[in-house]
Amino acid sequence: MRKKRTTRPLLRGLRVGLAALVGALALWLAWLVGDPAAALNDLRELAGSAQVSLALLSAELGLEENPAGLSGWNRLVLAQSSLLGGVLSAEEPEPSAPPPEESLDLVELDPPGEDEEPGQPPPSAGPAEGIIPKTMVAGSSAKYVTSGNLSVYNHTGYTVDIPALLDNAPGLSAEGEGPKVLIYHSHATESYTMEGSDVYEPSGDHRTLDTNQNMVRVGEEMKAVFEAAGIGVVHDTTLYDYPSYNDAYTRSLAGVAENLEKYPSVVLCLDVHRDALIASDGTIYKVVAGTVDDCAQVMMVLGSDANGYPHPNWRVNLSLALSIQSALAEKWSTLARPVVLRESRFNQQLSTGSILVEVGTHGNTMQEAITAARLYARTVVELMQQNGSAG
């Protein structure tokens, strides 16, 4: 406590000093060029530099030791400032998780940053209590595009023509040599609500390094279904979100590119996650397939080029997801939540067979997630077999 009392005045002094310096530079520029508008632009460029921005933000937020190591929340604060936003990299921003499909006063569980306290385990590993089950379906928002039993939750400005996309969906094939499916996890440490024998040592809020209790386990279950059908699978079990959650997609991007170069036979890339739904009052929701007992829902998330980054084949990926969604709906009408179309790319620019799959939420149990993952994989297997025998 004594250290904080000593350093806070110094930090405030630093902040005031920097503000005074910036103000003085602004007056000097205005006098020098005789053009206030040009001076303001120069000032913005100066204040948007990484050094000044980080110093100001660090002083304001009390980041004493490592101001450059900004958490996700601090980066969000910085991005909202028109003056300080220039500190953020010009690279594509880390994709955010998709929001809930309905306006149910739900907000997403904010993933812990690398400098935040890890979550605490629940008091017991007995049956989950206080978690509300819900079957998520298309809502009434104008963002929903629906055709028959298919819906897309469209977060872009693009027009989505579901029938046309289905007509042009690529046919997955298992023919030929080599593995056909790549399974990986940008957020591998995501985990579920503990229940029964599914217990783990947390590494964060509903996160664990135990690969038998996080998304690696779900990927293994999907892999087993593909391999039982004679379809080769590459399962990348790298924990891309540990020890640092920030830039997990950047690290998994490199991993996917390496695997695709090593295994050119791959036709389907699945980035397997779980979602998180929590109400503003703290209530946790789990998603359940009403047509299957003890089964979570799955949700496919597709990227686009709406954020300005190249992704020429995003419609091919979307059409593939819709073909899978259609096959799922024929068997289990509510196993899949509406497809979500987002502005971020989610690494899907690397392949025309790339899909992000959310299996359940943090409120679901591992066993509910496993049931959903197996049914999803079985459906994809059948689609692949329709286009030729497994090679």
Secondary structure, DSSP 4 states (H G I P E B T S, - for coil): -HHHHHHHHHHHHHHHHHHHHHHHHHHHHHHHHS-HHHHHHHHHHHHTSHHHHHHHHHHHHT--S-TTS--HHHHHHHHT-TTTGGGS-SSPPPPPPPPPSS-SSEEPPPPPPTTSPPPPPPS-SSS--SEEEE-----SSTTEEEETTEEEEE-SSS---HHHHHHT-------SSS--EEEE-TTTTBB---BTTB---EEETTEES-TTTBHHHHHHHHHHHHHHTT--EEE----TTSS--TTHHHHHHHHHHHHHHH-TT--EEEEEEEE--EETTS-EEEEB-TTSTT-B-EEEEE--STTSS--TTHHHHHHHHHHHHHHHHHH-TTTBPPEEE-SS-TTGGG-TTEEEEEEEETTS-HHHHHHHHHHHHHHHHHHHHHTS---
